[in-house]
Amino acid sequence: MNPHFYRATSARFLFSLSVQSQAVLMGWQMYEFTKDPLKLGLIGLTEAVPALALALFSGYLVDRLNPLRIYQAIVWVSLVSVLISWSATGPAALYLAALLTGLVRSFSSPSMGALIPRLISRAELKKSAAFTALAFQFAGVVGPGLAGILLGIRGYSYPYAFCVAALLVASLTLLTVEYQHKPAPRTDGPRKRILGEMLLGMKFVFNHPVMLSSMSLDMFAVLFGGVTALLPVYSAEILHAGPTGLGWLRAAPAIGAMIAGVILLRRPIAKGAGRKLLAAVFGFGLCILVFAVSRDYLLSWIMLAFSGALDSVSMVIRGSILQLASPDGMRGRISSVSAIFIGSSNEIGAFESGLAARLLGTVPSVLFGGGMTLLTVLVVGIRGKKLRELDLSTLEGRQV
C-alpha cells in the first residue's frame, strides 16, 4: 500500500496512544478526587456533548476541506487537553480537558475516514480496515498499560510527559504525509443549505439497512455493555489491584483485539460477515457478564481480553461496511454519523455506567449491561435480515 497510508496510520496510532493513556490518568485522578462512580461517568458525558453536537458539522467540513489539515489541527487541540488534565487540581479542570477531547473526537473519525480512501485503492479498503483497527488496538494496549505502570511508579508526571511526546511525534509524522488534495465529487446535486448538506450523511445511513443495523448493534451493545468507566472502581475496591492493575485492565481488551486483528489481517472476513458480527457481539455480552461477578484479577483480565478480541471482529466488519458502502463525496459525513453512534455508545455509555453504579451498585449495573447487550443482539438479529445474510463481497462492487 501507499507509504503515505502507513504514515497517516502511524500518526493516528500515536494520537490514539495519547488519548488512551490520558483516559486512564483522568479516570484515576477523578476517582482520587471524588471516590464517586457517577463522577467517572460524568467525564464521559462531558466528552460526549461536543462530540455528538458537532459530529454532523464536522463531517460537512471534512467533505469540503482538506482532511489532512483538519487532523493536524486536532492533534494540537488534544495536546492542550493533555496539558490541562496534567495540571488539574480538581474535577473542574478534568471536565474541561474532557470537553476538549470531545471536540477532538468529533473531527478525528470523519477526517481520517475521508483521508484513508484517498491514499489507497478501493481494492485495499478491506485490508486497510483491518490494519487501522489493529493499530488502534495496539495503541489501546501500550497506552493504558504504560500509563498505569508509570502512574504506579512515578506519579502523574511521567505518563503525562509520555502523552505530550506522542502527540508531538504524531504532528511531525503528519507533516510527511503527502497527497494531491482534490475536493470530493459532489453527490447532492445543486448547492443546498448547509443544514441540508450536513443531514445527507444521516439520510444515507438510515436508508442503508446493512449500515444502519451494524451501527445500531454497536451503539446499544457498548452503550450498555461497556465497563471502561467503572474500571477504577473495580481495580480499587473489588479486585484490589491499584493504579498499575487499572492500567492493565484498561489494556486487556486491546490486547485481545490486537491478537484478533493479526488473525484478521491474515484471514480477512468476507463470507458470512453478518452472522459473524452478531455472534461476536453476543460473545462480548457473555464476557461482560462473567467479568461482572469475577473476584479474581486474572479471570477478570481474561474476560476483558476476550471481549476485546470479539469487539475487534465486529469493528473490522463494521469498518469494512462503512468504507465499501460509502460514496466518495460523502465519506466525511457518513463517518461523522458513525462517530455519533460510537460516541453514543462510548461516552454516553460511560455516563450510563456511572449512573447505574450509583443507583444499583457497581456489580449489578455491569450485570444489567451485559444482559442488555445480549438482548440487543437478539433484537437486531431478528429484525436485520440483510445484516444476517451479509457477505462483504456483495459490497465490493455495489451498495447494498
Secondary structure, DSSP 8 states (H G I E B T S, - for coil): --HHHHHHHHHHHHHHHHHHHHHHHHHHHHHHHH--HHHHHHHHHHHHHHHHHSHHHHHHHHHHS-HHHHHHHHHHHHHHHHHHHHT--SHHHHHHHHHHHHHHHHHHHHHHHHHHHHHS-GGGHHHHHHHHHHHHHHHHHHHHHHHHHHHHHH-SHHHHHHHHHHHHHHHHHHTT-----------S-S---HHHHHHHHHHHHHT-HHHHHHHHHHHHHHHHH--GGGHHHIIIIIS--HHHHHHHHHHHHHHHHHHHHHHHHHS---TTHHHHHHHHHHHHHHHHHHHHH---HHHHHHHHHHHHHHHHHHHHHHHHHHHHHS-GGGHHHHHHHHHHHHHIIIIIHHHHHHHHHHHH-HHHHHHHHHHHHHHHHHHHHHH-HHHHT--THHHHSS--
